[in-house]
C-alpha cells in the first residue's frame, strides 16, 4: 500500500495526493527516505563514483514497484505475459532526475501534510500530503514577489508626486 501511495505522490502532476491522515503520516518517512537516497546518489554521481550511485538507485527501487528487467517476458502464470510496472519505473526516473536535483540543498522535510477534515460516510480524517517547493508553489511565490514589487513601485510613484506637488505649492506660496 505504501509503495502505491509513494508512486502516486511522486508521479502526480500536482505533486500532492489526498488520503487518510494515518496513511499520510506513514507515507511521509517512506517518501523522504527515497528522496534522501536520490540526493545521496546525485552527490556520488558528481564525485565520479557511479557504482555507489547505482547501488543507491537500486536501493530506492525497492521503495517502488519498479519491475525486474532481468526476468524473461514469459514467466507469469500459465504462460501469460508479465505486465510491465511502468508507474514505478517512471517514479524512480522522476525521483532521480527531477526531485534529487530539486532537493539537493535541502537537509530534509521534503513533504508537508495538511488536514482536510472528516470524510462523509465513515468519518475518516482526510489529509493532503504534498512535496514542498513544487512548481505551483514556486510560481505562486514569484507572482507574489512581482505583485509586491509592483505595489511598492506604485507607492513610490504616488509618494513622489505628493512631494513634488507640495514643493510646487510651497514655491508658489513663497512667490506671493
Secondary structure as UniProt FT lines:
FT   HELIX           2..11
FT   STRAND          16..20
FT   HELIX           21..47
FT   HELIX           50..61
FT   TURN            62..65
FT   TURN            69..70
FT   HELIX           77..79
FT   HELIX           86..94
FT   HELIX           95..99
FT   HELIX           100..102
FT   TURN            103..105
FT   STRAND          111..118
FT   TURN            120..122
FT   STRAND          125..131
FT   TURN            132..133
FT   HELIX           135..175
//
